[in-house]
């Protein structure tokens, strides 16, 4: 197979809009980045999910939450998706000197972006993504964080039904037996 033919087939496969991106309704699991976090995704409408992440302290004293809306796009086959989206994050930080006003001033709020690749195999969903953060308040020393890559492993609690493709009865005439 020539390189041009391979690129044409790959391009057509990537442009396929007929199938849904994600193959699950609800999935929960763990996310490994700068710590061990909990993640849950819920399908809301075609090709869109909402993801919630609970950030647990591992290397810091922060605990936080992130809420994201993500658009999924199927590539090559059902269960292999590219996705991108955005949302907001909030981190609670403990105050250095114990004063409540300092604790409020140190809490971080901002906008979050996300982009990645996921694959679903049976009841397991594996995702590799990048999630940069823009802090609007709280951390003015590092207002933009390139949090790096992460890996998520989720268990699918509820699968989506496959949508059947309608062929407008084109193949019905070929399936009938002649008398």
Residue pairs with C-beta under 8 A, 6 or more apart in sequence:
13 75
13 76
14 75
14 76
16 74
18 165
19 74
19 78
19 163
20 46
20 47
20 72
20 74
20 78
20 160
20 163
21 47
21 71
21 72
21 73
21 74
21 81
21 83
22 41
22 43
22 47
22 49
22 72
22 81
22 118
22 120
22 160
23 78
23 79
23 120
23 159
23 160
24 41
24 43
24 120
24 125
24 156
24 158
24 159
24 160
25 42
25 43
25 157
25 158
25 159
25 160
26 40
26 41
26 42
26 43
26 156
26 157
26 158
27 40
27 41
27 125
27 154
27 155
27 156
27 157
28 38
28 39
28 40
28 41
28 154
28 155
28 157
29 38
29 39
29 40
29 125
29 152
29 153
29 154
29 155
30 36
30 37
30 38
30 39
30 152
30 153
31 37
31 38
31 39
31 53
31 150
31 151
31 152
32 150
32 151
32 152
33 131
33 147
33 148
33 149
33 150
33 151
34 58
34 59
34 147
34 148
35 55
35 56
35 57
35 58
35 59
35 60
36 56
36 58
37 53
37 54
37 55
37 56
38 53
38 54
38 56
39 51
39 52
39 53
39 54
39 152
39 154
40 51
40 52
40 154
41 49
41 50
41 51
41 70
41 125
41 154
42 49
42 50
42 51
43 49
43 160
44 50
47 71
47 72
47 73
48 69
48 70
48 71
48 72
49 69
49 70
49 72
49 83
50 67
50 68
50 69
50 70
51 66
51 67
51 68
51 70
51 85
51 87
51 114
52 65
52 66
52 67
52 68
53 65
53 66
53 67
53 68
54 63
54 64
54 65
55 62
55 63
55 64
55 65
55 66
55 91
56 63
57 63
60 93
61 93
61 94
62 91
62 92
62 93
62 108
63 91
63 92
64 89
64 90
64 91
64 92
64 108
65 89
65 90
66 87
66 88
66 89
66 90
66 112
66 131
67 87
67 88
67 89
68 85
68 86
68 87
68 112
68 114
69 85
69 86
69 87
70 83
70 84
70 85
70 114
71 83
71 84
71 85
72 81
72 82
72 83
72 118
73 81
73 82
73 83
74 80
74 81
75 81
75 82
78 162
79 119
79 120
79 121
80 117
80 118
80 119
80 120
81 117
81 118
81 119
82 115
82 116
82 117
83 114
83 115
83 116
83 117
83 118
83 129
84 113
84 114
84 115
84 116
85 113
85 114
85 115
86 111
86 112
86 113
86 114
87 111
87 112
87 114
88 109
88 110
88 111
88 112
89 108
89 109
89 110
89 111
89 112
89 133
90 107
90 108
90 109
91 107
91 108
91 138
92 103
92 107
93 103
93 106
93 107
93 108
93 138
94 103
94 106
95 102
95 103
95 106
96 102
96 106
105 138
106 138
106 139
107 137
107 138
108 135
108 137
108 138
108 139
109 135
109 136
109 137
109 138
110 133
110 134
110 135
110 136
110 137
110 138
111 133
111 134
111 136
112 131
112 132
112 133
112 134
113 131
113 132
113 133
114 129
114 130
114 131
115 129
115 130
116 127
116 128
116 129
116 130
117 127
117 128
117 129
118 125
118 126
118 127
118 128
118 129
118 152
119 125
119 126
119 127
120 126
120 156
123 155
123 156
123 159
124 153
124 154
124 155
124 156
125 152
125 153
125 154
125 155
125 156
126 151
126 152
126 153
127 151
127 152
127 153
127 154
128 149
128 150
128 151
128 152
129 149
129 150
129 152
130 147
130 148
130 149
130 150
131 147
131 150
132 144
132 145
132 146
132 147
133 144
133 145
133 147
134 143
134 144
135 142
135 143
135 144
135 145
